[in-house]
Amino acid sequence: NLVDRTNPMLASDLAIAAVLVESAARSAAWNIRINLPLLRDKGVAKQTRTETARTSNAIRALTESVESRCASDS
């Protein structure tokens, strides 16, 4: 929603912010995946793995959407 409400001169800043959010999310996902084997409850580990993948995919899609919309406005 910010793409439509922001000064067009800020499109690159908005796109970069989205990329940085995705980078932070990917970093967090790596930490989660690496530590999942330490969980004793394998059901919780599986659920966490699934939720992490779902969230990562959603963030990736949002980032791509923001980048695309910022690029089309330039």
C-alpha positions in Angstrom: 0.0 0.0 0.0 2.9 2.4 0.6 3.8 2.3 -3.1 0.6 4.1 -4.0 0.8 6.5 -1.1 4.5 7.5 -1.2 6.3 10.2 -3.1 7.5 8.5 -6.4 11.0 9.9 -5.7 11.1 7.4 -2.7 10.5 4.3 -4.8 14.1 3.1 -4.6 14.1 3.6 -0.8 10.9 1.6 -0.5 12.2 -1.2 -2.7 15.4 -1.3 -0.7 13.5 -1.4 2.6 11.5 -4.4 1.3 14.7 -6.2 0.3 16.3 -5.6 3.7 13.2 -6.9 5.4 13.4 -10.1 3.3 17.1 -10.4 4.1 16.3 -10.2 7.9 13.6 -12.7 7.5 15.8 -15.1 5.6 18.5 -14.7 8.2 16.0 -15.6 11.0 14.7 -18.6 9.0 18.3 -19.9 8.7 18.7 -19.6 12.4 15.5 -21.5 13.0 16.3 -24.2 10.5 19.7 -24.8 11.9 18.4 -25.1 15.5 15.3 -27.3 14.7 17.2 -30.5 15.3 17.8 -29.5 18.9 14.1 -29.6 19.6 13.1 -32.8 21.4 9.5 -32.5 20.3 9.6 -33.5 16.6 6.0 -32.5 16.1 6.9 -28.9 17.2 10.0 -29.0 15.0 7.9 -30.1 11.9 5.2 -27.4 12.6 7.9 -24.8 13.1 9.6 -25.8 9.9 6.3 -25.6 8.0 5.4 -22.2 9.5 8.9 -20.8 8.8 8.7 -21.9 5.1 5.2 -20.4 4.8 6.3 -17.1 6.3 9.5 -17.0 4.2 7.5 -17.6 1.0 5.0 -14.9 2.0 7.7 -12.4 2.7 9.5 -13.2 -0.6 6.2 -12.7 -2.5 5.6 -9.3 -0.8 9.2 -8.2 -1.6 8.8 -9.2 -5.2 5.5 -7.3 -5.3 7.0 -4.1 -3.8 10.0 -4.3 -6.1 7.8 -4.8 -9.2 5.4 -2.0 -8.2 8.3 0.4 -7.5 9.9 -0.4 -10.8 6.7 0.2 -12.7 6.3 3.6 -11.1 9.7 4.7 -12.2 
